Amino acid sequence: MNQRVKRTQRDYTLAFKQAVVDEVERGELTYKQAQARHGIQGRSTVLK
């Protein structure tokens, strides 16, 4: 059983946020792929 942990924005460190944004900006992942890979729930968490 593959269970995902629900996270809030407070769970993300600044370094984590920057790393995810870098992946998306470099074109390595779409924002949807980044959400799935890192367990991010909200769309705006990645886009903003």
mmCIF entry with sequence, helices, sheets and N, C-alpha, C, O atoms, coordinates in Angstrom:
data_MODEL
# 
_entry.id   MODEL 
# 
_entity.id                         1 
_entity.type                       polymer 
_entity.pdbx_number_of_molecules   1 
# 
_entity_poly.entity_id                      1 
_entity_poly.type                           'polypeptide(L)' 
_entity_poly.nstd_linkage                   no 
_entity_poly.nstd_monomer                   no 
_entity_poly.pdbx_seq_one_letter_code       MNQRVKRTQRDYTLAFKQAVVDEVERGELTYKQAQARHGIQGRSTVLK 
_entity_poly.pdbx_seq_one_letter_code_can   MNQRVKRTQRDYTLAFKQAVVDEVERGELTYKQAQARHGIQGRSTVLK 
_entity_poly.pdbx_strand_id                 A 
# 
loop_
_entity_poly_seq.entity_id 
_entity_poly_seq.num 
_entity_poly_seq.mon_id 
_entity_poly_seq.hetero 
1 1  MET n 
1 2  ASN n 
1 3  GLN n 
1 4  ARG n 
1 5  VAL n 
1 6  LYS n 
1 7  ARG n 
1 8  THR n 
1 9  GLN n 
1 10 ARG n 
1 11 ASP n 
1 12 TYR n 
1 13 THR n 
1 14 LEU n 
1 15 ALA n 
1 16 PHE n 
1 17 LYS n 
1 18 GLN n 
1 19 ALA n 
1 20 VAL n 
1 21 VAL n 
1 22 ASP n 
1 23 GLU n 
1 24 VAL n 
1 25 GLU n 
1 26 ARG n 
1 27 GLY n 
1 28 GLU n 
1 29 LEU n 
1 30 THR n 
1 31 TYR n 
1 32 LYS n 
1 33 GLN n 
1 34 ALA n 
1 35 GLN n 
1 36 ALA n 
1 37 ARG n 
1 38 HIS n 
1 39 GLY n 
1 40 ILE n 
1 41 GLN n 
1 42 GLY n 
1 43 ARG n 
1 44 SER n 
1 45 THR n 
1 46 VAL n 
1 47 LEU n 
1 48 LYS n 
# 
_struct_asym.id          A 
_struct_asym.entity_id   1 
# 
loop_
_struct_conf.conf_type_id 
_struct_conf.id 
_struct_conf.pdbx_PDB_helix_id 
_struct_conf.beg_label_comp_id 
_struct_conf.beg_label_asym_id 
_struct_conf.beg_label_seq_id 
_struct_conf.pdbx_beg_PDB_ins_code 
_struct_conf.end_label_comp_id 
_struct_conf.end_label_asym_id 
_struct_conf.end_label_seq_id 
_struct_conf.pdbx_end_PDB_ins_code 
_struct_conf.beg_auth_comp_id 
_struct_conf.beg_auth_asym_id 
_struct_conf.beg_auth_seq_id 
_struct_conf.end_auth_comp_id 
_struct_conf.end_auth_asym_id 
_struct_conf.end_auth_seq_id 
_struct_conf.pdbx_PDB_helix_class 
_struct_conf.details 
_struct_conf.pdbx_PDB_helix_length 
HELX_P HELX_P1 AA1 GLN A 9  ? ASP A 11 ? GLN A 9  ASP A 11 5 ? 3  
HELX_P HELX_P2 AA2 LEU A 14 ? GLU A 25 ? LEU A 14 GLU A 25 1 ? 12 
HELX_P HELX_P3 AA3 TYR A 31 ? HIS A 38 ? TYR A 31 HIS A 38 1 ? 8  
HELX_P HELX_P4 AA4 ARG A 43 ? LEU A 47 ? ARG A 43 LEU A 47 1 ? 5  
# 
_struct_conf_type.id          HELX_P 
_struct_conf_type.criteria    ? 
_struct_conf_type.reference   ? 
# 
loop_
_atom_site.group_PDB 
_atom_site.id 
_atom_site.type_symbol 
_atom_site.label_atom_id 
_atom_site.label_alt_id 
_atom_site.label_comp_id 
_atom_site.label_asym_id 
_atom_site.label_entity_id 
_atom_site.label_seq_id 
_atom_site.pdbx_PDB_ins_code 
_atom_site.Cartn_x 
_atom_site.Cartn_y 
_atom_site.Cartn_z 
_atom_site.occupancy 
_atom_site.B_iso_or_equiv 
_atom_site.pdbx_formal_charge 
_atom_site.auth_seq_id 
_atom_site.auth_comp_id 
_atom_site.auth_asym_id 
_atom_site.auth_atom_id 
_atom_site.pdbx_PDB_model_num 
ATOM 1   N N  . MET A 1 1  ? 0.847  -1.170 0.000   1.00 0.00 ? 1  MET A N  1 
ATOM 2   C CA . MET A 1 1  ? 0.000  0.000  0.000   1.00 0.00 ? 1  MET A CA 1 
ATOM 3   C C  . MET A 1 1  ? 0.893  1.235  0.000   1.00 0.00 ? 1  MET A C  1 
ATOM 4   O O  . MET A 1 1  ? 1.742  1.396  0.877   1.00 0.00 ? 1  MET A O  1 
ATOM 5   N N  . ASN A 1 2  ? 0.696  2.110  -0.995  1.00 0.00 ? 2  ASN A N  1 
ATOM 6   C CA . ASN A 1 2  ? 1.501  3.325  -1.116  1.00 0.00 ? 2  ASN A CA 1 
ATOM 7   C C  . ASN A 1 2  ? 0.708  4.504  -0.584  1.00 0.00 ? 2  ASN A C  1 
ATOM 8   O O  . ASN A 1 2  ? -0.193 5.007  -1.255  1.00 0.00 ? 2  ASN A O  1 
ATOM 9   N N  . GLN A 1 3  ? 1.042  4.944  0.623   1.00 0.00 ? 3  GLN A N  1 
ATOM 10  C CA . GLN A 1 3  ? 0.316  6.028  1.257   1.00 0.00 ? 3  GLN A CA 1 
ATOM 11  C C  . GLN A 1 3  ? 1.121  7.316  1.166   1.00 0.00 ? 3  GLN A C  1 
ATOM 12  O O  . GLN A 1 3  ? 2.327  7.328  1.413   1.00 0.00 ? 3  GLN A O  1 
ATOM 13  N N  . ARG A 1 4  ? 0.451  8.380  0.815   1.00 0.00 ? 4  ARG A N  1 
ATOM 14  C CA . ARG A 1 4  ? 1.106  9.686  0.739   1.00 0.00 ? 4  ARG A CA 1 
ATOM 15  C C  . ARG A 1 4  ? 0.794  10.483 1.987   1.00 0.00 ? 4  ARG A C  1 
ATOM 16  O O  . ARG A 1 4  ? -0.300 10.392 2.544   1.00 0.00 ? 4  ARG A O  1 
ATOM 17  N N  . VAL A 1 5  ? 1.760  11.260 2.414   1.00 0.00 ? 5  VAL A N  1 
ATOM 18  C CA . VAL A 1 5  ? 1.586  12.101 3.587   1.00 0.00 ? 5  VAL A CA 1 
ATOM 19  C C  . VAL A 1 5  ? 1.041  13.444 3.136   1.00 0.00 ? 5  VAL A C  1 
ATOM 20  O O  . VAL A 1 5  ? 1.583  14.062 2.220   1.00 0.00 ? 5  VAL A O  1 
ATOM 21  N N  . LYS A 1 6  ? -0.020 13.895 3.769   1.00 0.00 ? 6  LYS A N  1 
ATOM 22  C CA . LYS A 1 6  ? -0.551 15.218 3.455   1.00 0.00 ? 6  LYS A CA 1 
ATOM 23  C C  . LYS A 1 6  ? 0.370  16.254 4.089   1.00 0.00 ? 6  LYS A C  1 
ATOM 24  O O  . LYS A 1 6  ? 0.747  16.152 5.257   1.00 0.00 ? 6  LYS A O  1 
ATOM 25  N N  . ARG A 1 7  ? 0.721  17.252 3.285   1.00 0.00 ? 7  ARG A N  1 
ATOM 26  C CA . ARG A 1 7  ? 1.637  18.275 3.772   1.00 0.00 ? 7  ARG A CA 1 
ATOM 27  C C  . ARG A 1 7  ? 0.978  19.642 3.677   1.00 0.00 ? 7  ARG A C  1 
ATOM 28  O O  . ARG A 1 7  ? 0.054  19.848 2.889   1.00 0.00 ? 7  ARG A O  1 
ATOM 29  N N  . THR A 1 8  ? 1.458  20.561 4.477   1.00 0.00 ? 8  THR A N  1 
ATOM 30  C CA . THR A 1 8  ? 1.013  21.946 4.381   1.00 0.00 ? 8  THR A CA 1 
ATOM 31  C C  . THR A 1 8  ? 2.192  22.785 3.921   1.00 0.00 ? 8  THR A C  1 
ATOM 32  O O  . THR A 1 8  ? 3.329  22.312 3.922   1.00 0.00 ? 8  THR A O  1 
ATOM 33  N N  . GLN A 1 9  ? 1.936  24.016 3.531   1.00 0.00 ? 9  GLN A N  1 
ATOM 34  C CA . GLN A 1 9  ? 3.017  24.870 3.065   1.00 0.00 ? 9  GLN A CA 1 
ATOM 35  C C  . GLN A 1 9  ? 4.073  25.078 4.152   1.00 0.00 ? 9  GLN A C  1 
ATOM 36  O O  . GLN A 1 9  ? 5.245  25.293 3.846   1.00 0.00 ? 9  GLN A O  1 
ATOM 37  N N  . ARG A 1 10 ? 3.670  25.016 5.388   1.00 0.00 ? 10 ARG A N  1 
ATOM 38  C CA . ARG A 1 10 ? 4.618  25.202 6.485   1.00 0.00 ? 10 ARG A CA 1 
ATOM 39  C C  . ARG A 1 10 ? 5.645  24.077 6.565   1.00 0.00 ? 10 ARG A C  1 
ATOM 40  O O  . ARG A 1 10 ? 6.709  24.240 7.163   1.00 0.00 ? 10 ARG A O  1 
ATOM 41  N N  . ASP A 1 11 ? 5.322  22.942 5.963   1.00 0.00 ? 11 ASP A N  1 
ATOM 42  C CA . ASP A 1 11 ? 6.233  21.796 5.993   1.00 0.00 ? 11 ASP A CA 1 
ATOM 43  C C  . ASP A 1 11 ? 7.426  21.976 5.060   1.00 0.00 ? 11 ASP A C  1 
ATOM 44  O O  . ASP A 1 11 ? 8.417  21.255 5.176   1.00 0.00 ? 11 ASP A O  1 
ATOM 45  N N  . TYR A 1 12 ? 7.339  22.927 4.141   1.00 0.00 ? 12 TYR A N  1 
ATOM 46  C CA . TYR A 1 12 ? 8.368  23.087 3.127   1.00 0.00 ? 12 TYR A CA 1 
ATOM 47  C C  . TYR A 1 12 ? 9.409  24.108 3.552   1.00 0.00 ? 12 TYR A C  1 
ATOM 48  O O  . TYR A 1 12 ? 9.076  25.240 3.900   1.00 0.00 ? 12 TYR A O  1 
ATOM 49  N N  . THR A 1 13 ? 10.664 23.703 3.521   1.00 0.00 ? 13 THR A N  1 
ATOM 50  C CA . THR A 1 13 ? 11.735 24.649 3.824   1.00 0.00 ? 13 THR A CA 1 
ATOM 51  C C  . THR A 1 13 ? 11.972 25.530 2.608   1.00 0.00 ? 13 THR A C  1 
ATOM 52  O O  . THR A 1 13 ? 11.551 25.192 1.502   1.00 0.00 ? 13 THR A O  1 
ATOM 53  N N  . LEU A 1 14 ? 12.635 26.643 2.807   1.00 0.00 ? 14 LEU A N  1 
ATOM 54  C CA . LEU A 1 14 ? 12.949 27.530 1.696   1.00 0.00 ? 14 LEU A CA 1 
ATOM 55  C C  . LEU A 1 14 ? 13.813 26.811 0.668   1.00 0.00 ? 14 LEU A C  1 
ATOM 56  O O  . LEU A 1 14 ? 13.610 26.976 -0.535  1.00 0.00 ? 14 LEU A O  1 
ATOM 57  N N  . ALA A 1 15 ? 14.762 26.025 1.122   1.00 0.00 ? 15 ALA A N  1 
ATOM 58  C CA . ALA A 1 15 ? 15.636 25.283 0.206   1.00 0.00 ? 15 ALA A CA 1 
ATOM 59  C C  . ALA A 1 15 ? 14.826 24.291 -0.634  1.00 0.00 ? 15 ALA A C  1 
ATOM 60  O O  . ALA A 1 15 ? 15.077 24.145 -1.831  1.00 0.00 ? 15 ALA A O  1 
ATOM 61  N N  . PHE A 1 16 ? 13.863 23.615 -0.019  1.00 0.00 ? 16 PHE A N  1 
ATOM 62  C CA . PHE A 1 16 ? 13.011 22.670 -0.743  1.00 0.00 ? 16 PHE A CA 1 
ATOM 63  C C  . PHE A 1 16 ? 12.208 23.403 -1.810  1.00 0.00 ? 16 PHE A C  1 
ATOM 64  O O  . PHE A 1 16 ? 12.123 22.954 -2.953  1.00 0.00 ? 16 PHE A O  1 
ATOM 65  N N  . LYS A 1 17 ? 11.620 24.534 -1.430  1.00 0.00 ? 17 LYS A N  1 
ATOM 66  C CA . LYS A 1 17 ? 10.814 25.308 -2.373  1.00 0.00 ? 17 LYS A CA 1 
ATOM 67  C C  . LYS A 1 17 ? 11.659 25.751 -3.565  1.00 0.00 ? 17 LYS A C  1 
ATOM 68  O O  . LYS A 1 17 ? 11.226 25.651 -4.714  1.00 0.00 ? 17 LYS A O  1 
ATOM 69  N N  . GLN A 1 18 ? 12.856 26.237 -3.285  1.00 0.00 ? 18 GLN A N  1 
ATOM 70  C CA . GLN A 1 18 ? 13.727 26.702 -4.359  1.00 0.00 ? 18 GLN A CA 1 
ATOM 71  C C  . GLN A 1 18 ? 14.146 25.557 -5.276  1.00 0.00 ? 18 GLN A C  1 
ATOM 72  O O  . GLN A 1 18 ? 14.243 25.738 -6.489  1.00 0.00 ? 18 GLN A O  1 
ATOM 73  N N  . ALA A 1 19 ? 14.393 24.394 -4.708  1.00 0.00 ? 19 ALA A N  1 
ATOM 74  C CA . ALA A 1 19 ? 14.792 23.238 -5.511  1.00 0.00 ? 19 ALA A CA 1 
ATOM 75  C C  . ALA A 1 19 ? 13.661 22.806 -6.443  1.00 0.00 ? 19 ALA A C  1 
ATOM 76  O O  . ALA A 1 19 ? 13.904 22.468 -7.601  1.00 0.00 ? 19 ALA A O  1 
ATOM 77  N N  . VAL A 1 20 ? 12.437 22.817 -5.944  1.00 0.00 ? 20 VAL A N  1 
ATOM 78  C CA . VAL A 1 20 ? 11.292 22.427 -6.772  1.00 0.00 ? 20 VAL A CA 1 
ATOM 79  C C  . VAL A 1 20 ? 11.090 23.445 -7.895  1.00 0.00 ? 20 VAL A C  1 
ATOM 80  O O  . VAL A 1 20 ? 10.875 23.067 -9.046  1.00 0.00 ? 20 VAL A O  1 
ATOM 81  N N  . VAL A 1 21 ? 11.157 24.722 -7.564  1.00 0.00 ? 21 VAL A N  1 
ATOM 82  C CA . VAL A 1 21 ? 10.997 25.770 -8.579  1.00 0.00 ? 21 VAL A CA 1 
ATOM 83  C C  . VAL A 1 21 ? 12.101 25.664 -9.626  1.00 0.00 ? 21 VAL A C  1 
ATOM 84  O O  . VAL A 1 21 ? 11.839 25.829 -10.817 1.00 0.00 ? 21 VAL A O  1 
ATOM 85  N N  . ASP A 1 22 ? 13.322 25.392 -9.199  1.00 0.00 ? 22 ASP A N  1 
ATOM 86  C CA . ASP A 1 22 ? 14.431 25.230 -10.148 1.00 0.00 ? 22 ASP A CA 1 
ATOM 87  C C  . ASP A 1 22 ? 14.167 24.083 -11.116 1.00 0.00 ? 22 ASP A C  1 
ATOM 88  O O  . ASP A 1 22 ? 14.426 24.211 -12.313 1.00 0.00 ? 22 ASP A O  1 
ATOM 89  N N  . GLU A 1 23 ? 13.656 22.970 -10.610 1.00 0.00 ? 23 GLU A N  1 
ATOM 90  C CA . GLU A 1 23 ? 13.343 21.827 -11.476 1.00 0.00 ? 23 GLU A CA 1 
ATOM 91  C C  . GLU A 1 23 ? 12.320 22.207 -12.547 1.00 0.00 ? 23 GLU A C  1 
ATOM 92  O O  . GLU A 1 23 ? 12.447 21.822 -13.709 1.00 0.00 ? 23 GLU A O  1 
ATOM 93  N N  . VAL A 1 24 ? 11.313 22.960 -12.140 1.00 0.00 ? 24 VAL A N  1 
ATOM 94  C CA . VAL A 1 24 ? 10.258 23.358 -13.074 1.00 0.00 ? 24 VAL A CA 1 
ATOM 95  C C  . VAL A 1 24 ? 10.794 24.384 -14.064 1.00 0.00 ? 24 VAL A C  1 
ATOM 96  O O  . VAL A 1 24 ? 10.529 24.287 -15.262 1.00 0.00 ? 24 VAL A O  1 
ATOM 97  N N  . GLU A 1 25 ? 11.547 25.369 -13.573 1.00 0.00 ? 25 GLU A N  1 
ATOM 98  C CA . GLU A 1 25 ? 12.059 26.417 -14.457 1.00 0.00 ? 25 GLU A CA 1 
ATOM 99  C C  . GLU A 1 25 ? 13.064 25.874 -15.478 1.00 0.00 ? 25 GLU A C  1 
ATOM 100 O O  . GLU A 1 25 ? 13.130 26.366 -16.604 1.00 0.00 ? 25 GLU A O  1 
ATOM 101 N N  . ARG A 1 26 ? 13.832 24.881 -15.095 1.00 0.00 ? 26 ARG A N  1 
ATOM 102 C CA . ARG A 1 26 ? 14.796 24.278 -16.018 1.00 0.00 ? 26 ARG A CA 1 
ATOM 103 C C  . ARG A 1 26 ? 14.127 23.352 -17.025 1.00 0.00 ? 26 ARG A C  1 
ATOM 104 O O  . ARG A 1 26 ? 14.761 22.899 -17.978 1.00 0.00 ? 26 ARG A O  1 
ATOM 105 N N  . GLY A 1 27 ? 12.851 23.072 -16.812 1.00 0.00 ? 27 GLY A N  1 
ATOM 106 C CA . GLY A 1 27 ? 12.117 22.220 -17.733 1.00 0.00 ? 27 GLY A CA 1 
ATOM 107 C C  . GLY A 1 27 ? 12.280 20.736 -17.455 1.00 0.00 ? 27 GLY A C  1 
ATOM 108 O O  . GLY A 1 27 ? 11.889 19.903 -18.273 1.00 0.00 ? 27 GLY A O  1 
ATOM 109 N N  . GLU A 1 28 ? 12.854 20.400 -16.309 1.00 0.00 ? 28 GLU A N  1 
ATOM 110 C CA . GLU A 1 28 ? 13.024 18.989 -15.941 1.00 0.00 ? 28 GLU A CA 1 
ATOM 111 C C  . GLU A 1 28 ? 11.682 18.348 -15.625 1.00 0.00 ? 28 GLU A C  1 
ATOM 112 O O  . GLU A 1 28 ? 11.467 17.169 -15.908 1.00 0.00 ? 28 GLU A O  1 
ATOM 113 N N  . LEU A 1 29 ? 10.779 19.127 -15.036 1.00 0.00 ? 29 LEU A N  1 
ATOM 114 C CA . LEU A 1 29 ? 9.448  18.649 -14.667 1.00 0.00 ? 29 LEU A CA 1 
ATOM 115 C C  . LEU A 1 29 ? 8.422  19.719 -14.978 1.00 0.00 ? 29 LEU A C  1 
ATOM 116 O O  . LEU A 1 29 ? 8.732  20.910 -14.965 1.00 0.00 ? 29 LEU A O  1 
ATOM 117 N N  . THR A 1 30 ? 7.195  19.291 -15.260 1.00 0.00 ? 30 THR A N  1 
ATOM 118 C CA . THR A 1 30 ? 6.092  20.250 -15.290 1.00 0.00 ? 30 THR A CA 1 
ATOM 119 C C  . THR A 1 30 ? 5.671  20.470 -13.838 1.00 0.00 ? 30 THR A C  1 
ATOM 120 O O  . THR A 1 30 ? 6.072  19.720 -12.948 1.00 0.00 ? 30 THR A O  1 
ATOM 121 N N  . TYR A 1 31 ? 4.865  21.498 -13.607 1.00 0.00 ? 31 TYR A N  1 
ATOM 122 C CA . TYR A 1 31 ? 4.458  21.722 -12.221 1.00 0.00 ? 31 TYR A CA 1 
ATOM 123 C C  . TYR A 1 31 ? 3.624  20.545 -11.719 1.00 0.00 ? 31 TYR A C  1 
ATOM 124 O O  . TYR A 1 31 ? 3.673  20.224 -10.531 1.00 0.00 ? 31 TYR A O  1 
ATOM 125 N N  . LYS A 1 32 ? 2.864  19.899 -12.592 1.00 0.00 ? 32 LYS A N  1 
ATOM 126 C CA . LYS A 1 32 ? 2.065  18.740 -12.175 1.00 0.00 ? 32 LYS A CA 1 
ATOM 127 C C  . LYS A 1 32 ? 2.965  17.558 -11.805 1.00 0.00 ? 32 LYS A C  1 
ATOM 128 O O  . LYS A 1 32 ? 2.691  16.837 -10.846 1.00 0.00 ? 32 LYS A O  1 
ATOM 129 N N  . GLN A 1 33 ? 4.034  17.368 -12.570 1.00 0.00 ? 33 GLN A N  1 
ATOM 130 C CA . GLN A 1 33 ? 4.983  16.296 -12.256 1.00 0.00 ? 33 GLN A CA 1 
ATOM 131 C C  . GLN A 1 33 ? 5.688  16.589 -10.930 1.00 0.00 ? 33 GLN A C  1 
ATOM 132 O O  . GLN A 1 33 ? 5.910  15.684 -10.125 1.00 0.00 ? 33 GLN A O  1 
ATOM 133 N N  . ALA A 1 34 ? 6.037  17.849 -10.711 1.00 0.00 ? 34 ALA A N  1 
ATOM 134 C CA . ALA A 1 34 ? 6.688  18.236 -9.455  1.00 0.00 ? 34 ALA A CA 1 
ATOM 135 C C  . ALA A 1 34 ? 5.762  17.988 -8.273  1.00 0.00 ? 34 ALA A C  1 
ATOM 136 O O  . ALA A 1 34 ? 6.195  17.513 -7.223  1.00 0.00 ? 34 ALA A O  1 
ATOM 137 N N  . GLN A 1 35 ? 4.481  18.313 -8.450  1.00 0.00 ? 35 GLN A N  1 
ATOM 138 C CA . GLN A 1 35 ? 3.513  18.054 -7.384  1.00 0.00 ? 35 GLN A CA 1 
ATOM 139 C C  . GLN A 1 35 ? 3.461  16.573 -7.044  1.00 0.00 ? 35 GLN A C  1 
ATOM 140 O O  . GLN A 1 35 ? 3.502  16.196 -5.873  1.00 0.00 ? 35 GLN A O  1 
ATOM 141 N N  . ALA A 1 36 ? 3.372  15.743 -8.061  1.00 0.00 ? 36 ALA A N  1 
ATOM 142 C CA . ALA A 1 36 ? 3.268  14.305 -7.839  1.00 0.00 ? 36 ALA A CA 1 
ATOM 143 C C  . ALA A 1 36 ? 4.539  13.740 -7.214  1.00 0.00 ? 36 ALA A C  1 
ATOM 144 O O  . ALA A 1 36 ? 4.468  12.946 -6.276  1.00 0.00 ? 36 ALA A O  1 
ATOM 145 N N  . ARG A 1 37 ? 5.688  14.141 -7.722  1.00 0.00 ? 37 ARG A N  1 
ATOM 146 C CA . ARG A 1 37 ? 6.964  13.605 -7.231  1.00 0.00 ? 37 ARG A CA 1 
ATOM 147 C C  . ARG A 1 37 ? 7.223  13.980 -5.779  1.00 0.00 ? 37 ARG A C  1 
ATOM 148 O O  . ARG A 1 37 ? 7.723  13.167 -5.002  1.00 0.00 ? 37 ARG A O  1 
ATOM 149 N N  . HIS A 1 38 ? 6.881  15.212 -5.415  1.00 0.00 ? 38 HIS A N  1 
ATOM 150 C CA . HIS A 1 38 ? 7.227  15.707 -4.088  1.00 0.00 ? 38 HIS A CA 1 
ATOM 151 C C  . HIS A 1 38 ? 6.061  15.698 -3.105  1.00 0.00 ? 38 HIS A C  1 
ATOM 152 O O  . HIS A 1 38 ? 6.219  16.131 -1.963  1.00 0.00 ? 38 HIS A O  1 
ATOM 153 N N  . GLY A 1 39 ? 4.891  15.213 -3.529  1.00 0.00 ? 39 GLY A N  1 
ATOM 154 C CA . GLY A 1 39 ? 3.743  15.123 -2.620  1.00 0.00 ? 39 GLY A CA 1 
ATOM 155 C C  . GLY A 1 39 ? 3.134  16.468 -2.295  1.00 0.00 ? 39 GLY A C  1 
ATOM 156 O O  . GLY A 1 39 ? 2.605  16.664 -1.201  1.00 0.00 ? 39 GLY A O  1 
ATOM 157 N N  . ILE A 1 40 ? 3.203  17.396 -3.229  1.00 0.00 ? 40 ILE A N  1 
ATOM 158 C CA . ILE A 1 40 ? 2.655  18.742 -3.028  1.00 0.00 ? 40 ILE A CA 1 
ATOM 159 C C  . ILE A 1 40 ? 1.210  18.710 -3.486  1.00 0.00 ? 40 ILE A C  1 
ATOM 160 O O  . ILE A 1 40 ? 0.910  18.240 -4.584  1.00 0.00 ? 40 ILE A O  1 
ATOM 161 N N  . GLN A 1 41 ? 0.306  19.214 -2.639  1.00 0.00 ? 41 GLN A N  1 
ATOM 162 C CA . GLN A 1 41 ? -1.104 19.108 -2.960  1.00 0.00 ? 41 GLN A CA 1 
ATOM 163 C C  . GLN A 1 41 ? -1.648 20.302 -3.719  1.00 0.00 ? 41 GLN A C  1 
ATOM 164 O O  . GLN A 1 41 ? -2.360 20.125 -4.708  1.00 0.00 ? 41 GLN A O  1 
ATOM 165 N N  . GLY A 1 42 ? -1.337 21.493 -3.292  1.00 0.00 ? 42 GLY A N  1 
ATOM 166 C CA . GLY A 1 42 ? -1.942 22.681 -3.895  1.00 0.00 ? 42 GLY A CA 1 
ATOM 167 C C  . GLY A 1 42 ? -1.246 23.123 -5.167  1.00 0.00 ? 42 GLY A C  1 
ATOM 168 O O  . GLY A 1 42 ? -0.017 23.141 -5.240  1.00 0.00 ? 42 GLY A O  1 
ATOM 169 N N  . ARG A 1 43 ? -2.029 23.478 -6.162  1.00 0.00 ? 43 ARG A N  1 
ATOM 170 C CA . ARG A 1 43 ? -1.491 23.925 -7.438  1.00 0.00 ? 43 ARG A CA 1 
ATOM 171 C C  . ARG A 1 43 ? -0.664 25.194 -7.243  1.00 0.00 ? 43 ARG A C  1 
ATOM 172 O O  . ARG A 1 43 ? 0.418  25.326 -7.814  1.00 0.00 ? 43 ARG A O  1 
ATOM 173 N N  . SER A 1 44 ? -1.165 26.111 -6.448  1.00 0.00 ? 44 SER A N  1 
ATOM 174 C CA . SER A 1 44 ? -0.475 27.395 -6.279  1.00 0.00 ? 44 SER A CA 1 
ATOM 175 C C  . SER A 1 44 ? 0.819  27.258 -5.479  1.00 0.00 ? 44 SER A C  1 
ATOM 176 O O  . SER A 1 44 ? 1.660  28.157 -5.516  1.00 0.00 ? 44 SER A O  1 
ATOM 177 N N  . THR A 1 45 ? 0.990  26.172 -4.772  1.00 0.00 ? 45 THR A N  1 
ATOM 178 C CA . THR A 1 45 ? 2.224  25.973 -4.010  1.00 0.00 ? 45 THR A CA 1 
ATOM 179 C C  . THR A 1 45 ? 3.432  25.962 -4.946  1.00 0.00 ? 45 THR A C  1 
ATOM 180 O O  . THR A 1 45 ? 4.495  26.477 -4.600  1.00 0.00 ? 45 THR A O  1 
ATOM 181 N N  . VAL A 1 46 ? 3.269  25.389 -6.102  1.00 0.00 ? 46 VAL A N  1 
ATOM 182 C CA . VAL A 1 46 ? 4.364  25.344 -7.073  1.00 0.00 ? 46 VAL A CA 1 
ATOM 183 C C  . VAL A 1 46 ? 4.357  26.589 -7.943  1.00 0.00 ? 46 VAL A C  1 
ATOM 184 O O  . VAL A 1 46 ? 5.410  27.164 -8.218  1.00 0.00 ? 46 VAL A O  1 
ATOM 185 N N  . LEU A 1 47 ? 3.189  27.001 -8.371  1.00 0.00 ? 47 LEU A N  1 
ATOM 186 C CA . LEU A 1 47 ? 3.113  28.099 -9.336  1.00 0.00 ? 47 LEU A CA 1 
ATOM 187 C C  . LEU A 1 47 ? 3.438  29.460 -8.730  1.00 0.00 ? 47 LEU A C  1 
ATOM 188 O O  . LEU A 1 47 ? 3.918  30.342 -9.441  1.00 0.00 ? 47 LEU A O  1 
ATOM 189 N N  . LYS A 1 48 ? 3.195  29.652 -7.455  1.00 0.00 ? 48 LYS A N  1 
ATOM 190 C CA . LYS A 1 48 ? 3.470  30.945 -6.826  1.00 0.00 ? 48 LYS A CA 1 
ATOM 191 C C  . LYS A 1 48 ? 4.738  30.852 -6.032  1.00 0.00 ? 48 LYS A C  1 
ATOM 192 O O  . LYS A 1 48 ? 5.155  31.834 -5.418  1.00 0.00 ? 48 LYS A O  1 
# 
